[in-house]
Amino acid sequence: MSKKSIQAIKGMNDILPMHTPIWHYIERNIRHVLESYSYQEIRLPLLERTELFNRAIGEVTDIVEKEMFTFLDRPDKRGQSDSLTLRPEGTVGCVRAGIQHGLLYNQIQRLWYMGPMFRHENPQKGRYRQFYQIGAEVYGLAGPDIDAEIIVMTARFWKILGLNDLELHINSLGSSSERATYREQLVHYFSDHYNDLDADSQRRLKSNPLRILDSKNPELQALIEAAPQLLAHLDTESLDHFNVLKQLLDSMGITYCVNPRLVRGLDYYNHTVFEWVTQSLGSQGTVCAGGRYDTLVAQQGGHATPAVGFALGIERLVLLLSEKDVPRYTPHLYLIMVGDKTAQYGFKLAEFLRDALPKLRLLTHCGGGSFKSQFKRADKSGALMALILGEDELTTQQITLKYLRDKKPQISMTQSELIDYLSPLININ
């Protein structure tokens, strides 16, 4: 009786070889844009102390209350254990690293990171328990100009990736004091309609009333639409910041929608918040989101430092690009070798070609077989061309090149001639 095979953990998915080219396409293009704006990569640990997220994200948020993967570390010599958490997002860890390594005080930093995050959510299309994000953070700049630049940069992502159905939503959450005053009015308003709220919103009314505005319950939308708006409670400084941001976006031709219900799910945001959304992914329509968090660095023990950032979900971009013509990285060449003495020469030839043509994707046949069976494998690999090395080629010291995707005659040439012939083809493919 065979043992039952072990499956992946629910919501933590394998990314298979037929899908990784889309991931590479996204990662490569976004990395290029980030570097073109002079952002530097930072790599952060997957595990942090639980206290870090409780303090920063807010203990009454959904992430902290219900979604974090938290456990006790092994006891130390004194028998004490730290509470550790798999990171549910990247900003807080980036702030911790910046404070710890002295990157933030009286400095301007543009940083980016990429990797897996973890939330114990109900898995569904575009929403998983292990999911991947690319994020960027800017420290030391307080003005709306950097808010605008970071939004313009995200717009460039979509342009480079060929995505044209994303819509930008923006809002201002004002300062902490403005938000506190608004919170009181919101609590008063929703308390008057308490019996009309669903159970989740009733719970949030006591803990985090702004999140009621983010409810997706269709039965609450009319009530939410009639609620007081935060923009009406901003002071002159906050309004000026928001208005300059809009002017800069207008001047750059960035189309946006002012969404007064956009509040974001994390407690540390203030002033500018934004989301890029699509109608193509159903309820998981937010592809990229971010905003300012000017108080978070000081809250975590650092010097007061203005900051703004964003994160985008790679899985959701993969879904959007899955129907598009994304480059698939099939081999340029498949090296066919038939004959007792060809393998030794063939492997040397393969390494010679890789040395001479660094961009070459060459698949060397292994496992023996006839010419016919090797050609079948070459065709199945998707290679553009086959290199044929048999006894005749060994005798003449030449290699035969055969096109597999185009109707062109096969050619025999020496090693040096092969390099000259392949070089322009490889560099453009």
ABEGO torsion letter per residue (X at the ends): XBBBBBBBBBGBBBBBAAAAAAAAAAAAAAAAAAAAAGBBBBBBBABBBAAAAAAAAEAABAAAAAABBBBBBBBBAAGBBBBBBBBABAAAAAAAAAAAAGAABGBBBBBBBBEBBBBBBBBBBGBBABBBBBBBBBBGBABAAAAAAAAAAAAAAAAAAGBAABBBBBBBAEBAAAAAAAAAAAAAAAAAAAAABBAAAAAAAAABAAAAAABABAAAAAAAAABBBAAAABBAAAAAAAAAAAAAAAAAGBBBBBBAABAEABAABBEBBBBBBBAAAEABABABBBEBBAAAAAAAGBBBBBBBBBBBBAAAAAAAAAABBBBBBBBABBBBBBEAAAAAAAAAAAAAAAAABAABBBBBBBGEEBAAAAAAAAAAAGBABBBBBBAAAAAAGBBBBBBAABBBBBBBBBAAAAAAAAAAAAAAX
